[in-house]
Amino acid sequence: MIDGAILYSDAEHRLHARIKSRLFRLLSDRLDDIGGLEAIVEGAIGIPPLNAPEPDIVVTDDPEGTGPVRLGSVGDPAPAPSRSLD
């Protein structure tokens, strides 16, 4: 959801899914070595008042809890291209 509008993106085909999985594994292994950060696959980031983008991978220093990942716990998210249902 961006600015209160529900967005959709194209289906993830094998190439995208494989690259995302491999990147997640490599990134997670490296973050484990560093400590203090965790990678989450497709975790919504809460951006008040009405935004909740879901990047392929988000890195946060606060992975626990319920609801969306706190914006203050992530770096500068780069939204993926998507299309509005409007």
C-alpha atoms as a printed R data frame, in Angstrom:
   type eleno elety resid chain resno      x       y       z
1  ATOM     1    CA   MET     A     1  0.000   0.000   0.000
2  ATOM     2    CA   ILE     A     2  1.387   3.382  -1.021
3  ATOM     3    CA   ASP     A     3 -0.447   6.583  -0.094
4  ATOM     4    CA   GLY     A     4 -3.419   4.417   0.862
5  ATOM     5    CA   ALA     A     5 -3.675   2.834  -2.609
6  ATOM     6    CA   ILE     A     6 -3.368  -0.921  -3.017
7  ATOM     7    CA   LEU     A     7 -0.639  -1.743  -5.518
8  ATOM     8    CA   TYR     A     8  0.182  -4.931  -7.335
9  ATOM     9    CA   SER     A     9  3.234  -6.151  -9.156
10 ATOM    10    CA   ASP     A    10  3.857  -8.778 -11.773
11 ATOM    11    CA   ALA     A    11  4.133 -12.408 -10.693
12 ATOM    12    CA   GLU     A    12  7.589 -13.496  -9.617
13 ATOM    13    CA   HIS     A    13  8.875 -16.058 -12.049
14 ATOM    14    CA   ARG     A    14 11.638 -18.522 -11.313
15 ATOM    15    CA   LEU     A    15 14.566 -16.272 -12.214
16 ATOM    16    CA   HIS     A    16 13.399 -13.483  -9.894
17 ATOM    17    CA   ALA     A    17 12.540 -15.937  -7.112
18 ATOM    18    CA   ARG     A    18 15.886 -17.742  -7.414
19 ATOM    19    CA   ILE     A    19 17.900 -14.521  -7.378
20 ATOM    20    CA   LYS     A    20 15.910 -13.230  -4.389
21 ATOM    21    CA   SER     A    21 16.417 -16.507  -2.509
22 ATOM    22    CA   ARG     A    22 20.136 -16.596  -3.224
23 ATOM    23    CA   LEU     A    23 20.576 -12.941  -2.256
24 ATOM    24    CA   PHE     A    24 18.644 -13.537   0.972
25 ATOM    25    CA   ARG     A    25 20.850 -16.504   1.909
26 ATOM    26    CA   LEU     A    26 24.089 -14.658   1.150
27 ATOM    27    CA   LEU     A    27 22.947 -11.488   2.886
28 ATOM    28    CA   SER     A    28 21.667 -13.387   5.935
29 ATOM    29    CA   ASP     A    29 24.952 -15.271   6.296
30 ATOM    30    CA   ARG     A    30 26.935 -12.029   6.125
31 ATOM    31    CA   LEU     A    31 24.617 -10.236   8.576
32 ATOM    32    CA   ASP     A    32 24.974 -13.153  11.008
33 ATOM    33    CA   ASP     A    33 28.757 -12.609  10.885
34 ATOM    34    CA   ILE     A    34 28.349  -8.871  11.547
35 ATOM    35    CA   GLY     A    35 25.561  -9.173  14.139
36 ATOM    36    CA   GLY     A    36 22.836  -6.702  15.039
37 ATOM    37    CA   LEU     A    37 20.980  -6.810  11.722
38 ATOM    38    CA   GLU     A    38 18.574  -9.284  10.148
39 ATOM    39    CA   ALA     A    39 17.230  -9.731   6.621
40 ATOM    40    CA   ILE     A    40 13.502 -10.375   6.182
41 ATOM    41    CA   VAL     A    41 11.872 -11.515   2.933
42 ATOM    42    CA   GLU     A    42  8.919  -9.380   1.792
43 ATOM    43    CA   GLY     A    43  8.349  -7.741   5.168
44 ATOM    44    CA   ALA     A    44  6.078  -4.720   4.994
45 ATOM    45    CA   ILE     A    45  7.689  -1.486   6.162
46 ATOM    46    CA   GLY     A    46  5.308   0.815   8.042
47 ATOM    47    CA   ILE     A    47  5.607   4.341   6.673
48 ATOM    48    CA   PRO     A    48  2.982   6.611   8.238
49 ATOM    49    CA   PRO     A    49  0.337   7.555   7.552
50 ATOM    50    CA   LEU     A    50 -0.812   5.062   4.878
51 ATOM    51    CA   ASN     A    51  2.222   3.408   3.317
52 ATOM    52    CA   ALA     A    52  3.432  -0.175   3.698
53 ATOM    53    CA   PRO     A    53  5.752  -1.151   0.835
54 ATOM    54    CA   GLU     A    54  6.938  -4.767   0.741
55 ATOM    55    CA   PRO     A    55 10.430  -4.910  -0.749
56 ATOM    56    CA   ASP     A    56 11.871  -8.274  -1.772
57 ATOM    57    CA   ILE     A    57 14.320  -8.087   1.133
58 ATOM    58    CA   VAL     A    58 14.467  -5.606   3.993
59 ATOM    59    CA   VAL     A    59 17.369  -5.336   6.446
60 ATOM    60    CA   THR     A    60 16.393  -4.220   9.939
61 ATOM    61    CA   ASP     A    61 17.936  -3.865  13.370
62 ATOM    62    CA   ASP     A    62 14.535  -4.627  14.974
63 ATOM    63    CA   PRO     A    63 13.150  -7.875  13.467
64 ATOM    64    CA   GLU     A    64 11.033  -8.970  16.455
65 ATOM    65    CA   GLY     A    65  7.450  -7.965  17.169
66 ATOM    66    CA   THR     A    66  4.160  -7.821  15.306
67 ATOM    67    CA   GLY     A    67  2.890  -5.632  12.511
68 ATOM    68    CA   PRO     A    68  5.048  -3.982   9.870
69 ATOM    69    CA   VAL     A    69  8.777  -3.392  10.266
70 ATOM    70    CA   ARG     A    70  9.397   0.026  11.842
71 ATOM    71    CA   LEU     A    71 10.684   2.562   9.327
72 ATOM    72    CA   GLY     A    72 13.300   3.774  11.804
73 ATOM    73    CA   SER     A    73 14.842   0.294  11.944
74 ATOM    74    CA   VAL     A    74 15.719   0.092   8.241
75 ATOM    75    CA   GLY     A    75 18.017   1.953   5.894
76 ATOM    76    CA   ASP     A    76 16.754   3.893   2.894
77 ATOM    77    CA   PRO     A    77 14.251   1.543   1.199
78 ATOM    78    CA   ALA     A    78 14.130   1.603  -2.584
79 ATOM    79    CA   PRO     A    79 10.606   0.712  -3.741
80 ATOM    80    CA   ALA     A    80 10.246  -1.807  -6.538
81 ATOM    81    CA   PRO     A    81  8.282  -0.788  -9.631
82 ATOM    82    CA   SER     A    82  4.601  -1.601  -9.322
83 ATOM    83    CA   ARG     A    83  1.257  -0.602 -10.724
84 ATOM    84    CA   SER     A    84 -1.782   0.779  -8.934
85 ATOM    85    CA   LEU     A    85 -5.131  -1.004  -9.067
86 ATOM    86    CA   ASP     A    86 -6.785   2.390  -9.563
